[in-house]
Structure formats: C-alpha cells, structure tokens
Amino acid sequence: MKAFGGLLFLLLVMAALLFVPAWTLDYWQAWTFLAVYFASSLAITLYLMKKDPKLLERRMSGGPTAEKETTQKIIMSFASLGFIGLIVVPALDHRFAWSHMPPHVALAGDVLVVLGWLAIFFVFKENTFTSATIELAPDQKVISTGPYALVRHPMYAGGLVMLLGIPIALGSWWGLLVIVAMMPALMWRLFDEEKFLARNLPGYVEYLNIVPYRLIPLVW
C-alpha cells in the first residue's frame, strides 16, 4: 500500500507540474509521457513486490531528507530541483511554443524513457542492494556481474537515458538544457558514492580497478 500510495502521489505531483505551467490539458505529449512513465514504474513495483520485497522497501525512502550524509542531502536537493525543472521547463515550452518538435521525435523520447526503465529493471534483478540512498546493508557485498561488469553505476546510466528522454517525450528541445545543468550534481553524487563504498564496503576498491568506466563503456 505504501508503494502504491507513493506512486499515486508522484503521479499527481508530476501531473500538476506539467499541466499547471502548461495551463492546458490539451497536451498529448504530457499524457503519453505520464502513461509510459507510470506504466513502467508500476510494472517494476509489481515485480519487486513478488520477487524482491526487501529491495522495494529500500527504494521507497529517497530524496534529500532520507540521506544520512550532509553532502548527499545537498546533492539530492540539487537533483530534485533539476528533476522538477525537467518537467516544468517543457510544460512552459508547450505553453509559449518555444520548440517545434515533430510528433515522431516526441514518441522517440517515450522510447528512451522505456529503455531507461528497462536498464534500471536489469540492475534491480542483478543487485538487491540498490538502495535509494547511499548506505550499506548489513549483508551487502560487491556486485560485479551483469551490467556491473560494464560500468560501475549502471542504474545511473539507465537513469540518464530516461532523463534524456523526458524533455523529448514532452516535446521540448529547451528542456534538454536542464539535463546539462543537472550533470554536475550527478557527477558529484557518483564521486561521493564511490568514496563512501571504497571506505566501507570490502572488495569495492578491487572492483574499481577491474571496472574503470562509471557510466559509458569505453568513454567514462
């Protein structure tokens, strides 16, 4: 019930962030995006309820207030503001017609959102310790198989694909600038998380030497 309640609350908040700034319900890109985003979220939630309820419990507490480290509270505050901007800027773009995007391009953005969720799903299948906050479970161990054999942070890589898809799905070229503004916070979180895990998770330093790429294989 808590998981479903959280999804419903997020749906209502995102709908408000879209339709109030757009000042219209005649925004098919927003309706399509919300359907794609929350159908994917619901599918993964149902999967975790059945296959890994402990992971679902770890994922239900996130955001700045859930973080234990002050640095991460600051980082997640910036990230949360960035995500809000990623929704509001395209809505304003729709209202004032700043962008002119063909419908098939917007639908391609929805495909990117699904691909991002799919990547995150495979991460959840491989690693039951993917908490929404930076912390260690009592029995946590280093995961180096599956997507973790390619990059150190495959969930963030999938999330980045999703973030890229959101403004496109909402029909806004200008919304892509918000992702550029969010990148410093994302990189800061990755560096800080690696430092935390290197200090506290046995075997993680050796894993860093084995897998050199953080987000994109052969690039970075």
Sequence and secondary structure as in RCSB ss.txt:
>XXXX:A:sequence
MKAFGGLLFLLLVMAALLFVPAWTLDYWQAWTFLAVYFASSLAITLYLMKKDPKLLERRMSGGPTAEKETTQKII
MSFASLGFIGLIVVPALDHRFAWSHMPPHVALAGDVLVVLGWLAIFFVFKENTFTSATIELAPDQKVISTGPYAL
VRHPMYAGGLVMLLGIPIALGSWWGLLVIVAMMPALMWRLFDEEKFLARNLPGYVEYLNIVPYRLIPLVW
>XXXX:A:secstr
 HHHHHHHHHHHHHHHHHHHHHT S  HHHHHHHHHHHHHHHHHHHHHHHH HHHHHHHTS SGGG SSHHHHHH
HHHHHHHHHHHHHHHHHHHHHT     HHHHHHHHHHHHHHHHHHHHHHHH TT  SSS   TT     SGGGGT
 S HHHHHHHHHHHHHHHHTT STTHHHHHHHHHHHHHHHHHHHHHHHHHSTTHHHHHHH   SSSTTT 
